[in-house]
Amino acid sequence: MYFDQWKQHRRWVFYVSLGIFLFSLTQPAFYIDRADYDAWSSPIGLLLMGWLGIMAGDSACMAWLANPVLILGAVSLFKFEKFAPILGILAVAIGLSFLGQEEIISSEAPTYSKITEIKLGYWLWIVSMATFTVGSIYLLLTKPKNTIEDNFV
């Protein structure tokens, strides 16, 4: 494989995983056991406010940390490609930790609600991280030898 083809594949890995991630933001992530069962599953709200749950000590919100790890992975894909698969695997593992949670913080008080159902938004989020991970492993294995990068993208 020529280096220019490899760089094009790298862009595809980034864009496909980003596209799946963005699509995941259009779907509910999970439901809870309240009358407003989907009030706390807005993916955009979770993306923007998930760190607050970590500050409150909610272990279910720890899965939110997969997002900054994935961002670091995306940066490393273009600058330090050897670290991208490691960060991708770490992001997937952190994201999957949500499956082991039974409750999540559901108010400012804080009160907790039982997680009743995992929805498509969560699974698409995991697929986006898995796509990034598999793609970065592929890129690492297929990178042409003796190449010097001249630009960021």
C-alpha distance (Angstrom), angle and dihedral (degrees) to the residues before:
residue distance angle dihedral
M1 . . .
Y2 3.77 . .
F3 3.76 120.0 .
D4 3.81 93.2 -115.8
Q5 3.82 90.1 55.0
W6 3.79 89.9 48.3
K7 3.81 90.8 52.2
Q8 3.79 89.3 50.5
H9 3.81 90.3 51.4
R10 3.78 89.0 49.9
R11 3.80 90.5 55.1
W12 3.82 89.8 48.7
V13 3.81 91.6 52.2
F14 3.79 89.3 51.5
Y15 3.82 95.9 44.8
V16 3.81 96.2 44.4
S17 3.81 93.6 49.3
L18 3.82 90.3 44.1
G19 3.81 90.8 49.4
I20 3.80 92.3 52.1
F21 3.80 89.7 46.4
L22 3.81 91.8 51.5
F23 3.81 90.8 47.1
S24 3.82 89.1 52.0
L25 3.81 87.8 60.4
T26 3.81 89.4 65.1
Q27 3.82 94.8 58.4
P28 3.82 131.5 69.0
A29 3.81 112.8 -99.9
F30 3.81 102.4 -155.3
Y31 3.79 143.7 -23.5
I32 3.79 129.2 -123.8
D33 3.80 133.7 -155.7
R34 3.80 98.9 -96.9
A35 3.77 134.4 99.0
D36 3.81 87.7 -104.0
Y37 3.81 89.8 50.8
D38 3.80 94.7 167.3
A39 3.80 98.2 39.9
W40 3.79 92.6 100.2
S41 3.78 98.2 40.7
S42 3.79 101.7 72.3
P43 3.81 101.6 131.4
I44 3.79 94.3 -149.3
G45 3.80 90.0 49.7
L46 3.79 90.3 47.7
L47 3.80 91.0 49.4
L48 3.80 93.0 50.5
M49 3.80 99.6 37.3
G50 3.81 105.4 27.3
W51 3.78 92.7 100.4
L52 3.81 89.0 64.6
G53 3.79 89.9 64.1
I54 3.79 89.3 54.5
M55 3.80 90.0 53.3
A56 3.82 89.0 51.6
G57 3.80 89.3 54.1
D58 3.80 97.8 -110.6
S59 3.78 108.5 157.3
A60 3.83 92.3 -158.2
C61 3.79 89.3 61.8
M62 3.80 90.8 57.5
A63 3.81 86.4 84.8
W64 3.81 86.2 70.3
L65 3.82 87.5 73.8
A66 3.80 87.9 74.8
N67 3.83 87.3 77.6
P68 3.82 97.7 63.7
V69 3.81 89.9 41.1
L70 3.82 88.8 53.2
I71 3.81 90.5 49.2
L72 3.81 89.5 52.4
G73 3.80 87.7 49.1
A74 3.79 91.6 52.4
V75 3.80 91.3 50.9
S76 3.79 91.0 47.1
L77 3.81 90.0 50.4
F78 3.80 87.9 68.8
K79 3.80 100.2 35.2
F80 3.81 111.0 20.5
E81 3.81 104.3 19.7
K82 3.80 93.0 175.0
F83 3.81 90.0 69.8
A84 3.82 96.7 46.7
P85 3.84 96.5 82.3
I86 3.81 91.6 47.4
L87 3.79 91.9 50.5
G88 3.81 90.4 44.8
I89 3.80 92.2 53.1
L90 3.81 90.1 46.6
A91 3.83 91.3 50.1
V92 3.82 91.8 50.4
A93 3.81 91.4 48.3
I94 3.80 92.4 49.2
G95 3.81 90.9 46.3
L96 3.80 92.6 49.7
S97 3.81 90.0 52.7
F98 3.81 86.8 79.6
L99 3.81 89.5 71.3
G100 3.80 89.6 67.8
Q101 3.80 93.0 57.5
E102 3.78 123.6 97.8
E103 3.81 100.2 -177.0
I104 3.77 138.0 33.0
I105 3.78 132.9 -166.9
S106 3.80 108.5 -95.5
S107 3.79 106.3 176.3
E108 3.76 142.6 28.6
A109 3.83 91.7 -106.7
P110 3.14 83.0 63.6
T111 3.77 107.1 -111.0
Y112 3.76 124.1 160.9
S113 3.79 131.6 -134.8
K114 3.77 130.2 -161.5
I115 3.79 114.9 -107.6
T116 3.79 103.4 -124.7
E117 3.80 103.8 176.5
I118 3.79 139.7 11.0
K119 3.80 110.2 -137.3
L120 3.81 137.2 -158.6
G121 3.80 95.9 -87.8
Y122 3.80 91.4 63.9
W123 3.80 93.3 47.7
L124 3.81 92.2 48.4
W125 3.80 88.8 50.5
I126 3.81 89.6 54.1
V127 3.83 91.2 45.5
S128 3.81 90.5 52.4
M129 3.81 90.6 54.4
A130 3.81 92.1 44.1
T131 3.82 90.4 49.6
F132 3.79 89.6 51.9
T133 3.81 91.1 48.4
V134 3.80 96.3 48.4
G135 3.79 91.1 43.6
S136 3.79 93.5 49.9
I137 3.81 90.8 49.5
Y138 3.81 89.0 50.9
L139 3.80 90.5 49.8
L140 3.77 92.3 48.9
L141 3.80 91.4 51.4
T142 3.81 95.4 45.8
K143 3.81 102.1 40.7
P144 3.80 110.0 127.8
K145 3.79 114.6 -115.9
N146 3.81 124.4 -112.1
T147 3.79 97.0 23.3
I148 3.77 128.7 144.8
E149 3.77 120.6 -156.4
D150 3.77 116.0 -134.4
N151 3.80 100.3 -173.2
F152 3.78 142.9 23.7
V153 3.80 99.1 -109.0
